[in-house]
Amino acid sequence: MPKGTKKYKLKTYKAASKRFRMTGTGKIVRTKGGKSHLRRRKAKRSKQMFSEMIVVTAPGDIRRIKRLTPYMKKYKANPPA
């Protein structure tokens, strides 16, 4: 790289980096929504299922998530603070 040229960093979309993680094998996983409130009337089994991570399978979504979080691959999860 010639002297004097600057290499720019890409900005991470923080909302996307908080919602998605990458596993060791490279799959993108997400948590389920709807687990913050109004849980008293839900069944015990359905509340337990909120804690599971779901693999993102749609190719368009994977492409979008990788574009929004360019350094996810490098750090597997969220980058260190």
Secondary structure, 3 states (H helix, E strand, C coil): CCCCCCCCCCCCCHHHHHHEEECCCCCEEEECCCCCCCCCCCCHHHHHHCCCEEECCCHHHHHHHHHHCCCHHHHCCCCCC
